[in-house]
């Protein structure tokens, strides 16, 4: 649906409210080969991280584009940064045309999209697995929670 991670990454912040702690969100987009045409160099330099990673090292990041920093935290999701160790609340994995080395460089997981059969993820909600086609379109919430 999207041509670069800059836009496709919105599926994380739209689905993060329903991700379990320690869960995994796979962005499956084999056609996607760009992090961002406009901001890719900055993202490749700073990576994707939780908010605390940037705030607890603010002197290092204060001169970066705050829009790029916000994007980074939205795609990475919640987490902590204590004593130099970042711990994500959930893991983001790219199953895209972005090479594994770049995924590691930007601090996201990698999975070869050829190893994924979407139908293997369908109809498994009772197991805690949710397949969401066009995941960037709607915001998800757990019923009864704000």
Secondary structure, DSSP 8 states (H G I E B T S, - for coil): --SBHHHHTHHHHHHGGG--TT-EEEEEETT--BS-TTTHHHHHHH----HHHHHTTHHHHTTS-HHHHHHHHHHH-SEEEETTEEEESSEEEEEESS-HHHHHHTT-EE--GGG--GGGGTT-GGGT----TTTTSS----TT--
